[in-house]
Amino acid sequence: MFTVAKKEISTYFKSPIAYVLIGLFMLMISVLFYTPFSLGSGDFMPVMDSMGFFLIFLVPILTMRILAEDRKNGTEVLLLTSPTSLTKIVVGKFLAMYFIFIIITILSLIYPLIMVAYGAVFTVQLAGAYIGFLLLGAAFISVGVFASAITENQIISAIISFVALLAFWLAGTFSTQVGGDIAKFLNWISLTARYDVFTRGLLGLPEIAYFVFFTILFIFLTVRVIERRRWIQG
């Protein structure tokens, strides 16, 4: 599992993809950070909200090749015949993507630390928001890995991942257009509503459990998709 993760991390950092994504993310935060900071505001929470939304665009690009490329190049056969369990392989690839995400998250800390240096306080609310951001990233990446498993085309993988993440993000908004049990269901699956709990400085156990379950579910579905292909191919 960790061998797979190490290999994938090495592959990403030998290509420009990781550096471009990290650069774009930091540029986005810089632009969002400049306005409130230049006005003397010590509130970083609006930036955190935008960081969560920006992941909808970043994660599909990050994860689009993680399994799709193996299938396109024919190296998926090695995965299907490997003595290592598929679960460990998929989790290893997920961990590789999550490691890159953690690096991005750590780099983003420079901005609230700048605020602290100018007299702002690193609040419990901000700490809770970062915990929520890490959980949100794990959930998003699990969807991206799943999307990459169901197609050999990286662009299609990115599109599927983007549409799915956008739907989960906007589910709460859609619920206002309907009523009854459908509205309750949309609110329940809404990633926005769950993430908002953390940005308010609350560490709700139901929200933590939801993100963990969500992530495990899509990793499980990814394994099942690949296992099904192995069974079909004999």
N, C-alpha and C positions, 0 to 999 in steps of 0.2 A: 504493500500500500504506500509506504513512505518512499520506496524506491521509485514507484510510478510518479508520485508527486514531485520528487526531486528532478526526475528526467523532464517532466513537463515544464517545470519552473525554468530549468536550464534552457530548454528549447525556446521559451517565450522571451527570455532575456538575451538570447542570441539573435533575435529578430527585432525589428523596430516596433512591433505591435505594442508591447508593454510600455515602452518609453513614450510612444505617441499618445496612448490612452492616459498615462500618468500626467503627461504634459497638458493634454486637453482638460483633464479634470482640475488640475491646479490652476490653469488659466481661467476656467469658469469660476472657481471659488474666488480667485483674485478679483475678478470683475464684480462679483456679488459682494465681496467684503469691502471693496474700496468705498462705496457710497456711504454706508452707515459709519464706517471708521472715520472718513473725512468729515462727517457731520458731528463727530464726537460721541456717537452712540456706542455703548458697550454691550449691545444686545446682538449675540451671534445666532440666535434661534431662527430668524428668517433665512439665514444662510443654510442652516441645517435642514430646513424644510426643502429648500431648492436642491441641496445635495442629494436628498432622497429621491426626488423626481428625476434628477439628471442620471441616476443609475439606470433608469429605464432605457436610456440611449447607450450608456457605456457598457453595461453587462452583456447585451447581445453581441457586441463587437468582440468583447473579451472572450466569450465562450463559444463563438460560432464554429471554431475549427477544432475544438478539443476532442470530439468524437467523429464529426463529419469528415475530417481530413483522413482519419484512419480508414474509414469506409471507402472514400474516393480513391485513395492510393492502394487499396487492397491489403493494407497492413492490419485491417480488422480481423483477418483470419488468424493472425498471431494472438489476438486477444481471445478469440473464440476457442483456440486450442491451447492456450496458456495454462500451466499447472496452477497458477495463481487464480483464485476465485474471481469471478466477474465483479462481485460486490467490492472486493478490495481494489480492483482496477478502477472502477467507477468512483469510489470514494477517494482514491489517490488523485484522480484527475480533478475531482471537485476541490480537494484540499489545495491543489496547485493554483487553481483559479482564486480560491479564497485567500491564499497567501499573498497574491498580488493585490487583491482588494485590501487586505490589512495594511500593506505598505502604503497604499493610497490614503487610507484612513489616518495612519500615523503622520504622513506628510501634511495632511490637512490641519493637524493640531497646531501647526505653526501660527495660524491666524488667531485662534482664541488666546494663544500664549502671547502674541503681540498685544492683544487687548489687555491681558493681565499685566504686561510690562508697563502699560500706560495707565494703570490704576483700576482696571476692571477686575471683577471677581469671577474666578472659575466656579460657577455655581453647581449645586446638586442637579439642577434642571439640565444644565449643559452636559454633565456627566451621564445623566440618564439618556439624553438624546444620543450620545455617542454609543451607548450600549444598544439602544434601539437601532442605530445605523448599522452596527455590526450584525445584528440579527436580521435586519432587512437585507443586507448584502448577501448573507448566507441563503436566504429564501430566494432572492433574485438569481443567484448563481445556480442554484439547484434547477430552476426553470430553464436557464440557459443551457445547462449541460443536457437536460432532457431533450430540448429542442435540437441540439446538435446530434443526438443519438437517433433521431427519427428521419434524418435526411443526410445525403452525402454532399449536398450543395451548401456551402457556407453562407451564401447570401440568403437562401431560403431559411436556413437555420436562424440567422439573425432576425429575419422578418417575423418568423413564428414566435421567437422569444420576445421581440419587441411588442407584438400585438397582445400576447398573453400577459406580459407584465403591465402593459397599459390598461388592459381589462381589469386585472386585479387591483390596480391603483385607483381606477375610476369607479369601481363597483359601488362604493358608498354614494357617489354622485348619482349613479343610475338609479339607486334605490329611492331617490326623491321623486322619480318620475312614475314609480309604480307603488303598489301598496300590498298589504297583507303579508303572507309568508314569503313571497318573492323578495320584498323589500328587506325583511328580516335576514334572509339568506345572503343577499348582496351585502348588507352591513356586516354580516358575520365574516365573509371572506375578504372584505375590504382591507387591503394592506395599509391604506392611508389611515384608516381609523385606528389600526393597531399601532402604527408608527407615531401617530399624534399623541398617544398616551405617554410615550417615552419623551417626546419633545416638551411635554408639560411637567417633566421631572418625576413622573410616576413609574415605578418598576412593578407593574402588575403581573402577577404569576400567570393569569390566563393569557396575557399577551406573549409572555416569554414562551409558554407552552405551545401557543399557536404557531409561532415562528419556528420553533424546534420541530414540531410535528409537520409543518408545511415543508420544511427542508428535507426531512427524512422521507416524506411521502414521495417527493419528486426524484430523490435518489433511488428509492425503491422502484418507481416506475421506469426509470432509466435502465436499471438492471434487468427488469422484466422485458423491456423492448429488445435489448441485446440478446437475452436468453431465448426469446422467441425466434429471433433470426438464426441463432445457432441451431435450434431445434428444426427449423424449416430446412436449413442447409444440410441437416443430417450430421 
